[in-house]
C-alpha cells in the first residue's frame, strides 16, 4: 500500500436499491481501518510501543534472533502484535553491509473458517487472519508496513547487532529507551555496588559530601527510570548528571585499587565532554557511546572489590 493512499478516504454511500458486492463490504471495512490508522499515526507516531527487544545469538554455526513479545505501529499506522517470544533463524546475506530486522504486518486467508460459494461446489475462507512475521532487509530498503526492530551489521559472513536506537511510538521521543536505558541502569547498579563495598573500608569510614551526593544521585536516578516511557532527553540528561557526580566522587579517592586509579582518568574525560542542555539528540547519542564504554571497567572494579574488600568491624 502506498503510505499516502491511506489518507485519501472514501466510504460507502448507501441508497435504497443499491446492489452490494463483496468489494463494497471490503471497502467499508477499509474505510474504518484506514481512519483508525490515520488517527494512530498522527497521535502516536510509528515504531515500537512496548517490548519487542531483540538479542542476536550464535548457536553453533547459525545465527538466531530472539524477539520478545510486544506491540508496535508501522509507518502506515497499522498495529502489530507479537504475542509470544520467538526465536527466528537468520540467513547471513552474501553481501556485506548494514541490514534492518523488521516485524511485518501479514494478512492471509483463515482456512479454519471455510464457507461454500453460492451456486458452486467450491469453498472459500470467510475470514482474514492478521499475523506478523520478522524479515531482514538492507538498511536502505523502505518497509512502510513493518516495524524496525534492530540493526545488524554483516561482514565476512558474521552478523553483529548494532545497538543503535530504533523508532518508538509515543507522544515523546523514546527511540533511546530500547537500548540506552539498560546501560544507564547498569551504570547505577555497578556504582552502587562499588560505593557499598567502599563504605566497608577505612576509605569511606566517614561520609563526605562527594560520596553522599553521588549515592543520592544513584538512588534518585534509579527511581526516575523505574517506569517505562522514559524520554530520550531524560535518559541523556540523567547520564550526564551521573557522570558529573561520579567525577566528584572518584577523583578525590585515595590511591587504592589500580583499576580505580585508571578509571578516574576515564571519568574525567567523559565528564569534560558532556554536551550542553541546548545540544541535539544526535550529539547526546554520540556522547552516550563514551558513557557506555565505562560499564566494562566499572564491572571489573565491582568484581575486584567484591573479592578483596573485607567488612570493617
N, C-alpha and C positions, 0 to 999 in steps of 0.2 A: 504494500500500500504506500502510495506517495504520502509523506507526512503532511503535506499541505492539503491533500484532498479531504482529510478528516474535518477541516474547518468549513468546508462547503456543504452544509447540512441541507437535506431535502427530506421532508416527511410525507407520508401518505396523505392524500387529500380525498377522504371518503365522500361518496354521494350515493343516493338511492339508485339502485340498479347497477352499481359498479360490480364488475366480474373480477373477483380477487384471484390472483395467481400465486404460485409459490414464491415468485420473485417479489411480489408485493409484500408478503408477510416477512420475507427476508429483509427487504428494505426498511420495514417498520422496526424490526429488531436493530438493524444497523444504525438507524437514526438515534435511538436511545443509547446505544453503546458508544457511539462517537460523541454524543453530547456529554456523557459521563467522562469519557477520556479527555475531552477538551477541558472540562472542569478540573480534573485531577492534575493535568499537565500545567495549567495556569496557576492553580492554587498551591501545588506542592512540588512541581518540577519533576525531573526524571532521575532515576538512579536507585540505589539500594535504600529501602526504608528500614528494614530490620534484618539482622542475621546475614546469611549468605557469605560468611567468611570462607576463605579458601586456603588450603595448605597443599602445596605440591610435594608429593612423596616419591621417592625412588624405591621401587620394590623389585629387587634383583636387577634385571636389565630393562624394566618397564617403568614409565612414569604414570602416576595416578594423581588426579586432582580430587581431594576430599572437600566437598562442598557442604557446609552446614545449612540446615533448614532456614528459611526466611522468606521475605516478601520484597518485591521491588516494582518499579514503574518504568516502562520502556519510554523511548523518546517520542512515541506517538500516544502516550498516556494509557497504555494497556497494563493493567496489574498482572503480575506473575507471582504465583505462589509455589515454593518448593516445600512440601510438607515434611519430608524426612531427609536426613543427611544421605548423600550418595557419594560413592567412590567411582570416578569416571576415568577409564584408561585413556591416556593421551598418546597419539601418534606423533613422533618427532618429525616436524616438517623437513623436507630436503633442503630448503633454502634457509640460510641463517638470517636472523633479523628479530625484530620485536613483534610479538603477537598479543592478542587480547582474547581471554576466555570469556565468552558471552553466555548468558542464560536466555534462550529464545522462548517466546510465546508460540505454542504449537496448537493447531486445531486439526481435528480429524473426525471422521465418522465413528460414532459409538455403535459398534456391531452387536452390543448386548441388547439393543432395542430395535429389532428389525420389524418392519411393517410391510404388509402386502401393497403393491401398487395397483390402484383401481383398474379393473378390466384387463389385467395381465396376470401371468403366472409368476411374476418377478417380485422380489422384495428389496427394500432399501432401508438404511438406517434412518430412524426418525429423530435422532439426537446428534448434536455436535459436541464432542468432548474436548475440553480445553486442558492442555497439559503444558509441560515445559521441557526443554532439552538443552544441555550445555554443548557448545561447539566453539572451536578455536579458529580465529581468522587473523590475517595480517592486520597490523595496527592501523593501517590507513584505509581499511575497508569499512564503509559505513553500514551499520546494522540498526536501522530505526526501530525494529520490533524486537529488540533484545536489551538485556541489562548487562553492562560491563561489570565483570566480577574481579579480574586481576590481570595484570600484565605479565607476560612470560618472555624471557629472552632466550633465543635459540642460537647456539654457537657450537660448531664442530660436533653435532649430534647430542649435545647436552642441553637440558632445559633448566633455567633458573628463574624462580619467581622474583619479579621486580616489585619491591614493596613501596610503590607509589600510590597515592590516593586515587580512588575511582569515584565517579559522581554518586552523590547520595541525595535522595529526595527529602524535602522539608522546607519550612519557611526560612531557616537559617542555613548557611553553607556548612555542610557537615562532611565534606569529602575526606577530611583527615581522620575521622573517628575510627574507621575500619582498621587502619594500620598504625597511626601515630599514637592514639590514646593508650594502647597497651605498653608502648615504650615509656610514656610518662608514668604510668602505673608501676612499671618495673623500676624506674629511677627512684620513685618514692619508697617502694618496698626494700630495695637494696640499701638505700641510705638510712632507713630506719633501723635495719639490722646492724649496720656499721655503728651508728650512734649508740644503740642499745648495748653493744659489746664494749665500746669505748667507755661507757658510763661505769663499767665494772672494773675499770683500771684507774690508776692514780692520775692519768692524763686528764680525765674529766671528773675527778672527785668533787670538784666544786663547779657548780652550774654557772658558766659565764654567759654573757649576753649573746655571743655568736651561736653557741650551742642551743640556747633557749629559742632564739629566733628561727634557726634552721629547723629544729624539731617541730616547732609550732607551725611553720610553713608546710612541712611534710604532712602533718596531720590534717590541716585545713584543706590542703590540695586534695588529699585522699577523699575527704568528704565531698568536695566540689565535683569530683569525677565519678562518683558512685552511679549517678543516673545516666542512662543512655540518652543521647541527644546533645552532647557537648558540642558547641560550635567550634569551627576551626580557630577563630580568634581567641577563644577562651583557652584552648589547648596550647596554642603558641605562647600566649602571654603567661600562662601558668608555668610552662617550661622555662621561659626567660626569667621569671621571678625566682624559681627554684635554683637556677644556676647562680643568681646573684647571692642568695642565701648560702649556697654551697661554697662559693668563693670566700665569703666571710667566715665560714666555719672551718674549712680545711686549711687555709693558708696560715692561720696563727698556731696550728697544732705543732707541738714539739716534734723533733725527728724521732720516728719510731720505726714503723714498717717501711721498707724500701718502696713498696708499692704505693703507699700513701704519699711519700715524698715525690714520686714521679707523677702521681695523679694531680697534685697541686698545680703543676705547670699546665696540664691539660685543661683544668677548670679555669685557670687564668685566661687562657687563650679563648676558650668558648665564651666566657663571660664578657671578654672585651669585644666580641663580635655580635652581641645580642642586638637585633635590629630595633629601631625606634618604633614607637606605637603608631606612627603615621606610615610605616612601610607596608607594602602589599603582601598578600599571602604567598606569592611566589618567592619573595626574598626570605620570608619566615621559613618556608619549606626548605630552602637551601641551607639555612642556618640549622634547622632541625636535624639535618643529616649529621652535623658535627655533634649536636646534643646526643644523638642516638649512639655515636661511637664511644661515649663514656660508659655505656652499660657493661661492656665486656670487662674493662679494668675494675669497675665497681664490683662486679660479680666475683672477681678474683680476690679483691680486698675482703669482701664479706666472708668468703670461704676460708681465707687465711686467718682472719680474726676468730672465726668460729672454732678453729682448731687450736689456736695458740693462747687465746685470752682466758685466763682463769678468774673465777669470781673473786672479787675483793671482799674480804671479810671485815 
